[in-house]
Amino acid sequence: MNATMIVLVAFAVLLVLIAAEMPIAFAMIFAGGVGLVLLRSFEVTTATFASLPFTSTASYGLTVIPMYILLGAFALHGRFADQIFAFAARILRRAPGGLGVATVGASAVFGAVSGSTAAAAVTIGRLTVPRMLAAGYSRRLAGGIAAIGGTLDCIIPPSIVLVIYAVLTQQSTAAMLVAGIVPGILSAIVYSLYIMVRALQASRHITVESPASELVTAGGGPPPSSPSAATVAESEPAPSPRAPDLDGPALEPPARPSAGYMTVGLVKATILFGIVIGGIYTGVFTPTESGAIGAAAALVMLLIDFRGHGGRALGTVLKRSLSEAAATTSMVVAIIFGAAVFSSMLVVSKVPQRLAAWMSQLDVPGPLLLAIVLLLLIPLGMFLETLSILTIVVPFLHPVLLAFGLDPVWVGILIVKVVALGMITPPVGIISFVVAGAVRELNVVDVFKGVMPFVVIDLVLVAGLFAFPELVTWLPAHVT
């Protein structure tokens, strides 16, 4: 059996194990091990397994991952999400679709200090979906807004997905993180514009005589002249009760948030974003240092939020934050080790190198090849979750794309942006599932239908980033 057939066998084993719901880390370890045994020998494989767990993870650069995860865990368990949403809702209360735009804004800001995509989607969804429904948004639109907002965490730094991509491709973590700023902000703006257009269209088609059921299915609030729930909801963004945490205390927001309460959220976001991204961009901190200092700042904010709640409540929330951070970090490290095993098998087979050499002989421009790759990733994302795609596909494709002289940072942002679509599209769509599960007013079918217009918008955004690479590459080029 030649090397190409062995690689195909390894991929087949990997896909079968994933279909059998084996964790992706163990599936890659097993499939990569099978490939190494067939390519070399059992003795060589065991020797590789003896050294690879240390060599693949004993890197100072990887310490940025637990720091960002810990930062997000501390931010998640305080009042940060509610404060930033209350601020955005207050500022946008008179804008068309103000609650929807505020949801996207809160998701973007929360993503800028978190990096935990599913957790952020659940937190923002619980806070915002009931208010959007009360304001007359359809269940589809409200669920779609909450889900698409969760994908912003994949692209807006500090993104764990971008860090893992940088690790897998041996690119600069700082460059990858900074490269996500402009595409992330642009995505949030375009989502918001779509929501505003939907709200304006709904207002034009709603009359005073329209029954309440039409307001719900229209997807937007009633006209400004109608003194309905939407007017109250958007003029006074009083938060709904926060869903209780599974294993610990939840901080209940005030019934009517004051200006000071809302401003605190903006101050927190400014401090954390300034530490993480401002520190990296100015060269004051390395990515790891910015993550550590940001986590320390988030801890101080959490301690301030829980002052007066007693030592027991504080101890419970700290324990839960640390436990969640440890569990998530362990999962990510296991995936990195699994990817290292599978990549080692590919390196030994020399199939990617031969494929790159063969494709470099083709009279095909690099951008066209990249466009084909991105198109192929879209259906793949419908069946595999984000980290699975990155750890399986990126080590295989990266050397091929580099052989065509494409900018690796630009390629990385495009791939992550496309792969993030898989987090909301059926049948896997993990974010759509968690949003539907966290908000009792929604079901997953509503959310899947609600995200489809945003999927089209995202594809247009990817096309724009593809056509104008400077939107991605300009900012990283100025990182000191």
JOFENFEN-V98448 format. One line per field, one symbol per residue. phi: phi as a letter, one per 20 degrees, with the letter a starting at -180 (. if undefined). psi: psi as a letter, one per 30 degrees, with the letter a starting at -180 (. if undefined). burial: I if it has 16 or more other ideal C-beta (glycine too) atoms within 10 Angstrom, else O. A space follows every 10 residues. Layout:
phi=???
psi=???
burial=???
This chain:
phi=.fffffffff fffffffffe mfggffffff fffgfffffd afffffffff dfgefececf ffffffffff gfffffedeg fffffgffff fdfeegmgff ffffffffff ffcdoeffff fffffffdfg ffffeoffff ffffffffff ffffdefeef ffffffffdl effffffffe ffgfffffff gfffffffff ffffeddfef ffffffefnb effgfeedgf fffeecffff gfffffcrfd effffcfeff fffgfffgff ffffffefff fenfcfgfff ffffffffff fffffefnen ffffffffff ffffffffff ffffffffff fffffffffm fgffffffff efecfggfff ffffffffff ffccegffff feefgfegff fffemfffff ffffffffff fffcefeekg fffffffedf fdcffgffff egffffffff fffffffcgf feeffffdfe
psi=kleeeeeeee eeeeeeeefg gkkeeeeeee eeeeeeeeec leeeeeeefe feeefffike ffffefeeee eeeeeegage eeeeeeeeee egffkkheee eeeeeeeeee ffgcfjeeee eeeeeeeeee eeefggklee eeeeeeeeef ffffekljke eeeeeeeegh lkeeeeeeff eeeeeeeeee eeeeeeeeee eeeffklefk leeeeeffgl lllffjiaee eeeffiikkl kkkklehllk jkllejklee eeeeeeeeee eeeeeeeeee efgekleeee eeeeeeeeee eeeeegkfgl eeeeeeeeee eeeeeeeeee eeeeeeeeee eeeeeeeefg eeeeeeeeff fkikkeeeee eeeeeffeee fffkleeeee feeefefeee eefggkkeee eeeeeeeeef efffklfdie eeeeeeffjf fllfeeeeef feeeeeeeee eeeeeefiff fefeeffgk.
burial=OOIOOIIOOI IOIIOOIIOO OIOIIOIIII IIIIIIIIIO OOOOIOOIIO OIIOOIIOOO OIOIIIIIII IIIIIIIIII IIIIIIIIII IIIOIIIIII IIIIIIIIII IIIIIIIIII IIIIIIIIII IIIIIIIIII IIIIIIIIII IIIIIIIIII IIIIIIIIIO IIIIIIIIII IIIIOOIIOI IIOIIIOIIO OIIOOIOOOO OOOOIOOIII IIIOOIOIII IOIIOOIOIO OIIOOOOOIO IOIOOOIOOO IIOIIIOIIO IIIOIIIOII IOOOIIIIII IIIIIOIIIO IIOOIIOOOO OOOIOIIIOI IOOIIOOIIO OIIIIIIIII IIIIIIOIIO IIOOIIOOOO OOOOOIOOII OOIIOOIIOO IOIIIIIIII IIIIIIIIII IOIIOIIIII IIIIIIIIII IIIIIIOIII IIIIIIOIIO OIOIOIIIII IOIIIOIIIO IIOOIIOOIO IIIOIIOOOO
